[in-house]
């Protein structure tokens, strides 16, 4: 019973910021695309909750 609940909880979990960043970087097609994606992440492209003011 508890294993079923654990599995259901894992399926409903949203990916963390680090997991989303790694998935974004892994989609790069070449070295230049990877560098551009790294710059976007350093500027906070995926972190929508960050205050910029």
Biopython code that builds the backbone (N, CA, C, O; Angstrom):
import numpy as np
from Bio.PDB.StructureBuilder import StructureBuilder

atoms = [
    (1, "UNK", "N", (0.825, -1.198, 0.000)),
    (1, "UNK", "CA", (0.000, 0.000, 0.000)),
    (1, "UNK", "C", (0.865, 1.256, 0.000)),
    (1, "UNK", "O", (0.591, 2.209, -0.729)),
    (2, "UNK", "N", (1.914, 1.250, 0.825)),
    (2, "UNK", "CA", (2.760, 2.441, 0.880)),
    (2, "UNK", "C", (3.577, 2.625, -0.386)),
    (2, "UNK", "O", (3.876, 3.753, -0.776)),
    (3, "UNK", "N", (3.937, 1.528, -1.027)),
    (3, "UNK", "CA", (4.681, 1.671, -2.276)),
    (3, "UNK", "C", (3.812, 2.308, -3.358)),
    (3, "UNK", "O", (4.309, 3.072, -4.185)),
    (4, "UNK", "N", (2.536, 2.001, -3.353)),
    (4, "UNK", "CA", (1.618, 2.613, -4.309)),
    (4, "UNK", "C", (1.515, 4.112, -4.053)),
    (4, "UNK", "O", (1.510, 4.905, -4.994)),
    (5, "UNK", "N", (1.433, 4.499, -2.791)),
    (5, "UNK", "CA", (1.373, 5.921, -2.452)),
    (5, "UNK", "C", (2.669, 6.634, -2.824)),
    (5, "UNK", "O", (2.639, 7.763, -3.315)),
    (6, "UNK", "N", (3.803, 5.983, -2.593)),
    (6, "UNK", "CA", (5.084, 6.585, -2.948)),
    (6, "UNK", "C", (5.182, 6.789, -4.455)),
    (6, "UNK", "O", (5.635, 7.837, -4.914)),
    (7, "UNK", "N", (4.761, 5.796, -5.219)),
    (7, "UNK", "CA", (4.797, 5.900, -6.670)),
    (7, "UNK", "C", (3.896, 7.021, -7.166)),
    (7, "UNK", "O", (4.269, 7.775, -8.065)),
    (8, "UNK", "N", (2.716, 7.128, -6.582)),
    (8, "UNK", "CA", (1.790, 8.189, -6.981)),
    (8, "UNK", "C", (2.369, 9.562, -6.644)),
    (8, "UNK", "O", (2.233, 10.499, -7.431)),
    (9, "UNK", "N", (3.008, 9.688, -5.489)),
    (9, "UNK", "CA", (3.606, 10.964, -5.099)),
    (9, "UNK", "C", (4.749, 11.335, -6.031)),
    (9, "UNK", "O", (4.911, 12.512, -6.355)),
    (10, "UNK", "N", (5.538, 10.380, -6.468)),
    (10, "UNK", "CA", (6.636, 10.651, -7.391)),
    (10, "UNK", "C", (6.112, 11.085, -8.752)),
    (10, "UNK", "O", (6.726, 11.923, -9.412)),
    (11, "UNK", "N", (4.994, 10.531, -9.177)),
    (11, "UNK", "CA", (4.430, 10.895, -10.467)),
    (11, "UNK", "C", (3.858, 12.316, -10.450)),
    (11, "UNK", "O", (3.844, 12.986, -11.482)),
    (12, "UNK", "N", (3.391, 12.777, -9.295)),
    (12, "UNK", "CA", (2.793, 14.100, -9.190)),
    (12, "UNK", "C", (3.820, 15.190, -8.898)),
    (12, "UNK", "O", (3.491, 16.376, -8.937)),
    (13, "UNK", "N", (5.052, 14.803, -8.609)),
    (13, "UNK", "CA", (6.092, 15.758, -8.255)),
    (13, "UNK", "C", (6.518, 16.546, -9.482)),
    (13, "UNK", "O", (6.651, 15.989, -10.571)),
    (14, "UNK", "N", (6.732, 17.849, -9.301)),
    (14, "UNK", "CA", (7.228, 18.680, -10.394)),
    (14, "UNK", "C", (8.756, 18.673, -10.371)),
    (14, "UNK", "O", (9.351, 18.561, -9.299)),
    (15, "UNK", "N", (9.389, 18.789, -11.512)),
    (15, "UNK", "CA", (10.854, 18.795, -11.552)),
    (15, "UNK", "C", (11.425, 20.030, -10.853)),
    (15, "UNK", "O", (10.845, 21.114, -10.914)),
    (16, "UNK", "N", (12.553, 19.855, -10.198)),
    (16, "UNK", "CA", (13.195, 20.973, -9.514)),
    (16, "UNK", "C", (13.849, 21.895, -10.537)),
    (16, "UNK", "O", (13.935, 21.569, -11.721)),
    (17, "UNK", "N", (14.300, 23.034, -10.070)),
    (17, "UNK", "CA", (14.953, 23.997, -10.951)),
    (17, "UNK", "C", (16.211, 23.395, -11.565)),
    (17, "UNK", "O", (16.479, 23.603, -12.749)),
    (18, "UNK", "N", (16.975, 22.664, -10.789)),
    (18, "UNK", "CA", (18.206, 22.050, -11.300)),
    (18, "UNK", "C", (17.876, 21.023, -12.382)),
    (18, "UNK", "O", (18.565, 20.957, -13.399)),
    (19, "UNK", "N", (16.844, 20.232, -12.177)),
    (19, "UNK", "CA", (16.448, 19.243, -13.183)),
    (19, "UNK", "C", (15.979, 19.915, -14.473)),
    (19, "UNK", "O", (16.288, 19.448, -15.569)),
    (20, "UNK", "N", (15.234, 21.012, -14.338)),
    (20, "UNK", "CA", (14.784, 21.730, -15.530)),
    (20, "UNK", "C", (15.951, 22.362, -16.273)),
    (20, "UNK", "O", (15.978, 22.361, -17.503)),
    (21, "UNK", "N", (16.926, 22.907, -15.526)),
    (21, "UNK", "CA", (18.092, 23.496, -16.166)),
    (21, "UNK", "C", (18.903, 22.445, -16.913)),
    (21, "UNK", "O", (19.355, 22.695, -18.031)),
    (22, "UNK", "N", (19.094, 21.273, -16.311)),
    (22, "UNK", "CA", (19.856, 20.213, -16.966)),
    (22, "UNK", "C", (19.141, 19.727, -18.224)),
    (22, "UNK", "O", (19.785, 19.473, -19.242)),
    (23, "UNK", "N", (17.830, 19.599, -18.163)),
    (23, "UNK", "CA", (17.073, 19.186, -19.346)),
    (23, "UNK", "C", (17.199, 20.223, -20.458)),
    (23, "UNK", "O", (17.313, 19.868, -21.631)),
    (24, "UNK", "N", (17.178, 21.496, -20.094)),
    (24, "UNK", "CA", (17.335, 22.580, -21.070)),
    (24, "UNK", "C", (18.717, 22.525, -21.712)),
    (24, "UNK", "O", (18.843, 22.674, -22.928)),
    (25, "UNK", "N", (19.747, 22.312, -20.909)),
    (25, "UNK", "CA", (21.104, 22.241, -21.449)),
    (25, "UNK", "C", (21.312, 21.000, -22.304)),
    (25, "UNK", "O", (22.038, 21.049, -23.297)),
    (26, "UNK", "N", (20.690, 19.900, -21.936)),
    (26, "UNK", "CA", (20.853, 18.654, -22.686)),
    (26, "UNK", "C", (20.215, 18.712, -24.073)),
    (26, "UNK", "O", (20.527, 17.883, -24.927)),
    (27, "UNK", "N", (19.337, 19.668, -24.305)),
    (27, "UNK", "CA", (18.694, 19.807, -25.612)),
    (27, "UNK", "C", (19.542, 20.581, -26.613)),
    (27, "UNK", "O", (19.144, 20.735, -27.767)),
    (28, "UNK", "N", (20.707, 21.072, -26.187)),
    (28, "UNK", "CA", (21.571, 21.859, -27.081)),
    (28, "UNK", "C", (22.046, 20.996, -28.246)),
    (28, "UNK", "O", (22.404, 19.831, -28.074)),
    (29, "UNK", "N", (22.041, 21.588, -29.419)),
    (29, "UNK", "CA", (22.429, 20.855, -30.619)),
    (29, "UNK", "C", (23.920, 20.862, -30.886)),
    (29, "UNK", "O", (24.462, 19.895, -31.420)),
    (30, "UNK", "N", (24.591, 21.953, -30.518)),
    (30, "UNK", "CA", (26.028, 22.038, -30.724)),
    (30, "UNK", "C", (26.644, 22.908, -29.631)),
    (30, "UNK", "O", (25.960, 23.358, -28.711)),
    (31, "UNK", "N", (27.938, 23.132, -29.752)),
    (31, "UNK", "CA", (28.672, 23.864, -28.723)),
    (31, "UNK", "C", (28.181, 25.297, -28.605)),
    (31, "UNK", "O", (28.083, 25.824, -27.497)),
    (32, "UNK", "N", (27.873, 25.933, -29.717)),
    (32, "UNK", "CA", (27.442, 27.329, -29.699)),
    (32, "UNK", "C", (26.048, 27.469, -29.087)),
    (32, "UNK", "O", (25.766, 28.425, -28.365)),
    (33, "UNK", "N", (25.203, 26.520, -29.383)),
    (33, "UNK", "CA", (23.868, 26.500, -28.773)),
    (33, "UNK", "C", (23.985, 26.286, -27.265)),
    (33, "UNK", "O", (23.261, 26.910, -26.489)),
    (34, "UNK", "N", (24.888, 25.413, -26.854)),
    (34, "UNK", "CA", (25.108, 25.162, -25.431)),
    (34, "UNK", "C", (25.588, 26.424, -24.730)),
    (34, "UNK", "O", (25.117, 26.744, -23.639)),
    (35, "UNK", "N", (26.517, 27.139, -25.342)),
    (35, "UNK", "CA", (27.012, 28.375, -24.741)),
    (35, "UNK", "C", (25.905, 29.416, -24.621)),
    (35, "UNK", "O", (25.824, 30.120, -23.615)),
    (36, "UNK", "N", (25.062, 29.517, -25.626)),
    (36, "UNK", "CA", (23.948, 30.468, -25.573)),
    (36, "UNK", "C", (22.966, 30.088, -24.471)),
    (36, "UNK", "O", (22.452, 30.953, -23.762)),
    (37, "UNK", "N", (22.709, 28.794, -24.333)),
    (37, "UNK", "CA", (21.803, 28.335, -23.283)),
    (37, "UNK", "C", (22.388, 28.580, -21.902)),
    (37, "UNK", "O", (21.656, 28.923, -20.973)),
    (38, "UNK", "N", (23.696, 28.410, -21.752)),
    (38, "UNK", "CA", (24.339, 28.693, -20.469)),
    (38, "UNK", "C", (24.217, 30.177, -20.121)),
    (38, "UNK", "O", (23.976, 30.531, -18.967)),
    (39, "UNK", "N", (24.385, 31.039, -21.120)),
    (39, "UNK", "CA", (24.212, 32.480, -20.877)),
    (39, "UNK", "C", (22.779, 32.788, -20.468)),
    (39, "UNK", "O", (22.549, 33.589, -19.561)),
    (40, "UNK", "N", (21.816, 32.159, -21.131)),
    (40, "UNK", "CA", (20.415, 32.386, -20.777)),
    (40, "UNK", "C", (20.137, 31.957, -19.344)),
    (40, "UNK", "O", (19.420, 32.643, -18.615)),
    (41, "UNK", "N", (20.699, 30.831, -18.942)),
    (41, "UNK", "CA", (20.478, 30.362, -17.579)),
    (41, "UNK", "C", (21.148, 31.269, -16.556)),
    (41, "UNK", "O", (20.606, 31.494, -15.474)),
    (42, "UNK", "N", (22.314, 31.786, -16.891)),
    (42, "UNK", "CA", (22.997, 32.677, -15.954)),
    (42, "UNK", "C", (22.224, 33.979, -15.772)),
    (42, "UNK", "O", (22.350, 34.652, -14.749)),
    (43, "UNK", "N", (21.427, 34.320, -16.772)),
    (43, "UNK", "CA", (20.568, 35.512, -16.674)),
    (43, "UNK", "C", (19.242, 35.211, -15.995)),
    (43, "UNK", "O", (18.445, 36.121, -15.765)),
    (44, "UNK", "N", (18.994, 33.944, -15.670)),
    (44, "UNK", "CA", (17.771, 33.581, -14.969)),
    (44, "UNK", "C", (16.619, 33.253, -15.886)),
    (44, "UNK", "O", (15.477, 33.587, -15.572)),
    (45, "UNK", "N", (16.874, 32.613, -17.005)),
    (45, "UNK", "CA", (15.833, 32.337, -17.994)),
    (45, "UNK", "C", (14.746, 31.414, -17.457)),
    (45, "UNK", "O", (13.573, 31.615, -17.774)),
    (46, "UNK", "N", (15.087, 30.430, -16.670)),
    (46, "UNK", "CA", (14.088, 29.480, -16.179)),
    (46, "UNK", "C", (13.578, 29.815, -14.784)),
    (46, "UNK", "O", (12.586, 29.244, -14.331)),
    (47, "UNK", "N", (14.236, 30.718, -14.116)),
    (47, "UNK", "CA", (13.847, 31.051, -12.755)),
    (47, "UNK", "C", (12.880, 32.226, -12.774)),
    (47, "UNK", "O", (13.297, 33.381, -12.675)),
    (48, "UNK", "N", (11.623, 31.941, -12.898)),
    (48, "UNK", "CA", (10.594, 32.982, -13.007)),
    (48, "UNK", "C", (10.306, 33.674, -11.670)),
    (48, "UNK", "O", (9.766, 34.780, -11.660)),
    (49, "UNK", "N", (10.652, 33.053, -10.557)),
    (49, "UNK", "CA", (10.310, 33.609, -9.242)),
    (49, "UNK", "C", (11.346, 34.608, -8.735)),
    (49, "UNK", "O", (11.148, 35.212, -7.681)),
    (50, "UNK", "N", (12.427, 34.791, -9.449)),
    (50, "UNK", "CA", (13.490, 35.667, -8.996)),
    (50, "UNK", "C", (13.088, 37.130, -9.184)),
    (50, "UNK", "O", (12.583, 37.507, -10.242)),
    (51, "UNK", "N", (13.309, 37.941, -8.168)),
    (51, "UNK", "CA", (13.020, 39.361, -8.257)),
    (51, "UNK", "C", (14.175, 40.055, -8.948)),
    (51, "UNK", "O", (15.324, 39.901, -8.536)),
    (52, "UNK", "N", (13.894, 40.805, -9.980)),
    (52, "UNK", "CA", (14.932, 41.492, -10.736)),
    (52, "UNK", "C", (15.071, 42.952, -10.337)),
    (52, "UNK", "O", (15.926, 43.652, -10.879)),
    (53, "UNK", "N", (14.275, 43.418, -9.430)),
    (53, "UNK", "CA", (14.313, 44.821, -9.029)),
    (53, "UNK", "C", (14.995, 44.995, -7.707)),
    (53, "UNK", "O", (15.116, 46.118, -7.218)),
]
sb = StructureBuilder()
sb.init_structure("model")
sb.init_model(0)
sb.init_chain("A")
sb.init_seg("    ")
for serial, (resi, resn, name, xyz) in enumerate(atoms, 1):
    if name == "N":
        sb.init_residue(resn, " ", resi, " ")
    sb.init_atom(name, np.array(xyz, "f"), 0.0, 1.0, " ", f" {name:<3s}", serial, name[0])
structure = sb.get_structure()
